[in-house]
Amino acid sequence: MDTLEVIKGKIEVREFSDAEIPFEDQIKVLEAGRFAASAYNKQEWRFILINDKGLLKKVGDLAPTGPYISTAAFAIAVYLDKDVSLATIDGTRAVQNMMLAGWYLGLGSCWVDGLKRDDISKLLGAPDSMRLFTVIPFGKPKKKLLGKKTRKPLEEIAYVNRFGNKLGAY
């Protein structure tokens, strides 16, 4: 699969099979996050790999919009330095890298935002200087997925040189 096909095919997955994921693949996903671009190369993120089933269940219970974390093979909690203004952008880049790497490896994932952040941080032993950005669950999709998504045509959302100069006019 080439990079553009991974990007075009990646869809959100909220139902995971009970397939085990090799630790080496979990590390590959983490590495993808580590290699994300970072403002001034500060790399102010921290990642917690959660692959203990009991801990996944507890984190899932603390995620009102993401209880499916409980059924994932593993999850990655992404923490950002509270005092770094560009950390949100850098964290988003790292998460996107990890999710695309996971898709390339045949793993589904989904961004989870509805989290009881303080409770999860206490559970994971995070320092007060870091804020929980998200928890991303990963696993083999429970259903066979085609990776097809509906998107507006490029001509409807992109312009050339100036807002309103339609691509089709060139």
C-alpha angles and dihedrals in degrees: 000000000000123000096259091050090052090051094046094046102043111114132172115267123198101165119069132189119229092251115138116238117217113249088235090062091049088054091049089057091050090048090055088058092047091055095053117120114266131195108258086352088275094143091200093173129104125197128206115199108213112195101143108109093216092051092046088054092051093048091047089052088055093052110079092184095037111043087143087079083085091065098045121110088230140342136207121221110207118208127189131197107260092217099054113093097201095045094103092059092046092046091051090052091050093048092049091050091051094047092049092047089050092051090050088054091050095259126134122216141169134203109245119201107160097085136146087233100183092049093047091047091052090048091051095042095240117173119247090246091068129068125208106245100179145321116234117199119208133193146122108294113255091221129044106261128198097201093229118148134179115239133171114258114269090240088063096054107028133065137187119245094326139036108269097025097120120219091230091063092067 
